[in-house]
Amino acid sequence: VIGVAYCDNRIVRGLFKKNELDLLTSFGQQAAVAIENARLFEDIRGKLASIEAMQTQLYNIFASITSAVITINRDNYIIVYNEAAERLTGNSTAMGHPLQEVLGDVTPHFYKQIESVQNSGQQKIWAEQFESEGKMTYWQVVASPLRNDNPMDNGIALVIDDITARKAQEEELRILGTFVSDALLKNIDAIEEIDTRPTEQIITALFADVRGFTAFSEHLDPV
């Protein structure tokens, strides 16, 4: 019981009969349905507000992640795509599109790894190397399965870091290592920190020798 419908006439006694009772009962039933619907609507609206707050929080979390996060369903359609992924791919309208359409430059090896994760249900980490816009691009990829009750419906969460700049820096340091000592190379955090521009400075030079060392060394065996 959620309420009472009351009808009265204080002038005429016994005015209401069974017909009026049936009418009042029908009215009460309609009112009860309306009240229940209103309560359900308020409950749903509260739940929707809670879901929207959770979605906003989740969006802020994804936006704060510096790595590209791309989630795909079993058919390789994108269902989650953060801002870092937009910067990585240069595509801001990837939601609902096939992954192959958004990541057109990656090699077939990339999709074989994804298929392996879907079939095995095990996380995989690998380095992806491919050519994009005439230059080599290097990615570090982590693929994790999205688990539910039906393994055949599992999607994949991809976390991708573009390590192209790091690879270029490592190559520069490797080349630099052929000219400088390992000790000096270890103290160089980045090749950009080395100032190789020519400069003019005042310096003091000291030349020293040991008296008679040249004549003395002529009688020594080479070591």
C-alpha positions in Angstrom: 0.0 0.0 0.0 1.5 3.3 -1.1 -1.5 5.6 -0.3 -5.2 6.0 0.2 -7.9 7.5 -2.1 -10.7 9.1 0.0 -14.1 10.3 -1.2 -16.9 11.7 1.1 -20.1 13.6 1.0 -21.1 15.1 4.4 -24.6 16.2 3.3 -26.1 13.1 1.8 -25.7 9.8 3.6 -25.2 6.6 1.5 -24.8 8.6 -1.7 -22.0 6.4 -3.0 -22.8 2.9 -4.3 -20.8 0.1 -5.9 -20.4 1.9 -9.2 -18.7 4.8 -7.4 -16.6 2.3 -5.5 -15.5 0.7 -8.7 -14.7 4.1 -10.2 -12.7 5.2 -7.2 -10.9 1.8 -7.2 -9.9 2.3 -10.9 -8.8 5.8 -10.1 -6.7 4.6 -7.2 -5.1 2.0 -9.4 -4.2 4.5 -12.1 -2.9 6.9 -9.4 -0.8 4.0 -7.9 0.7 3.2 -11.4 1.5 6.9 -11.9 3.2 7.2 -8.5 5.2 4.0 -9.0 6.3 5.2 -12.5 7.4 8.5 -11.0 9.4 6.8 -8.3 11.0 4.5 -10.9 11.8 7.5 -13.1 13.5 9.2 -10.2 15.4 6.1 -9.4 16.5 5.7 -13.0 17.5 9.3 -13.2 19.6 9.0 -10.1 21.3 5.9 -11.5 21.9 7.7 -14.8 23.5 10.6 -13.0 25.7 8.2 -11.1 26.7 6.5 -14.4 27.4 9.9 -16.0 29.6 10.8 -13.1 31.5 7.5 -13.4 31.9 8.0 -17.2 33.2 11.5 -16.6 35.7 10.2 -14.0 36.7 7.4 -16.4 37.2 9.9 -19.2 39.4 12.1 -17.0 41.5 9.0 -16.1 41.9 8.1 -19.8 42.7 11.7 -20.7 45.4 11.8 -18.0 47.2 8.7 -19.3 50.1 9.6 -21.5 50.1 6.3 -23.3 47.7 5.7 -26.1 44.8 3.4 -24.9 42.7 1.7 -27.5 40.1 -0.9 -26.6 38.6 -3.1 -29.3 35.9 -5.8 -29.3 36.2 -9.3 -30.7 35.6 -8.0 -34.2 38.4 -5.5 -33.8 36.1 -2.4 -33.7 37.3 0.4 -31.5 35.1 1.0 -28.4 37.5 3.1 -26.2 40.0 5.7 -27.6 41.7 8.2 -25.4 43.3 11.6 -26.3 46.8 10.1 -26.4 45.6 7.6 -29.0 44.2 10.6 -31.1 47.7 12.2 -31.0 49.4 8.9 -31.8 47.2 8.2 -34.9 46.2 11.7 -35.9 42.6 10.5 -36.0 39.9 11.9 -33.7 36.9 10.1 -35.1 38.1 6.5 -34.6 35.3 5.4 -32.2 33.2 2.6 -33.8 35.7 2.1 -36.7 37.7 -1.0 -37.5 41.2 -1.0 -36.0 42.7 -1.8 -39.4 41.1 1.4 -40.8 42.7 3.6 -38.1 46.1 1.9 -37.9 46.7 1.4 -41.6 50.5 1.5 -41.6 51.2 -1.2 -39.1 52.5 -4.6 -40.3 50.5 -7.9 -40.5 52.6 -9.0 -37.5 50.6 -6.5 -35.3 47.3 -8.1 -36.1 48.7 -11.6 -35.6 49.8 -10.7 -32.1 46.3 -9.4 -31.4 44.8 -12.6 -32.7 47.1 -14.5 -30.5 46.0 -12.6 -27.4 42.3 -13.2 -28.3 42.8 -16.9 -28.8 45.1 -17.5 -25.8 43.7 -15.0 -23.3 47.2 -14.1 -22.3 48.8 -10.7 -22.2 51.5 -9.9 -24.8 54.2 -7.2 -25.0 56.1 -6.6 -28.2 58.0 -3.9 -30.2 56.3 -2.9 -33.5 58.4 -1.4 -36.3 56.9 -0.1 -39.5 57.2 2.7 -42.0 54.9 5.7 -41.8 55.0 8.8 -44.0 58.4 7.8 -45.4 60.1 7.3 -42.0 60.5 4.4 -39.6 58.2 4.4 -36.6 58.8 2.3 -33.4 56.0 1.4 -31.0 56.0 -0.5 -27.7 52.7 -2.4 -27.5 51.0 -4.1 -24.5 47.9 -6.1 -25.4 45.7 -7.4 -22.6 42.5 -9.5 -23.0 39.2 -8.2 -21.7 37.6 -11.1 -19.8 34.0 -12.0 -19.4 31.9 -15.2 -19.0 32.2 -16.0 -22.7 35.8 -16.2 -23.8 34.8 -16.0 -27.5 33.4 -12.4 -26.9 36.7 -11.1 -25.3 38.0 -7.9 -26.6 41.5 -6.4 -26.3 42.9 -3.4 -24.5 45.9 -2.0 -26.2 48.4 0.4 -24.5 50.8 1.9 -27.1 53.9 4.1 -26.5 55.6 5.7 -29.4 59.4 5.2 -28.8 60.6 6.5 -32.2 62.3 9.5 -30.5 63.9 7.2 -28.0 65.2 4.9 -30.7 66.7 7.9 -32.6 68.4 9.1 -29.4 69.8 5.6 -28.7 71.2 5.5 -32.3 72.8 9.0 -31.9 74.4 7.9 -28.6 75.6 4.7 -30.2 77.3 6.7 -33.0 78.7 9.1 -30.5 80.1 6.2 -28.5 82.6 5.5 -31.3 84.2 8.9 -30.6 84.0 9.4 -26.9 84.7 7.1 -23.9 82.1 5.0 -22.2 82.5 7.0 -19.0 81.7 10.2 -20.8 78.8 8.6 -22.7 77.1 7.4 -19.5 77.0 11.0 -18.2 75.2 12.3 -21.3 71.4 12.2 -20.7 70.6 13.4 -24.2 72.5 14.2 -27.3 70.8 17.6 -27.4 72.7 18.6 -24.2 76.0 18.6 -26.1 76.9 21.9 -27.5 79.0 21.2 -30.6 79.1 24.7 -31.9 82.5 26.3 -32.5 83.5 28.8 -29.8 86.6 31.1 -29.3 88.1 31.0 -25.8 91.3 32.0 -24.0 93.2 28.9 -22.7 96.5 28.1 -21.0 98.6 25.3 -22.5 101.5 23.6 -20.6 104.0 21.3 -22.3 106.4 19.3 -20.1 109.1 16.8 -20.9 111.6 14.7 -19.0 115.3 15.6 -19.6 117.1 13.1 -21.7 114.0 10.9 -22.1 114.2 10.8 -25.9 117.8 9.4 -25.9 116.9 7.1 -23.1 113.9 5.7 -24.9 115.9 4.9 -28.0 117.6 2.0 -26.1 114.3 0.5 -24.8 112.4 -2.3 -26.4 108.9 -1.4 -27.5 106.2 -2.5 -25.2 
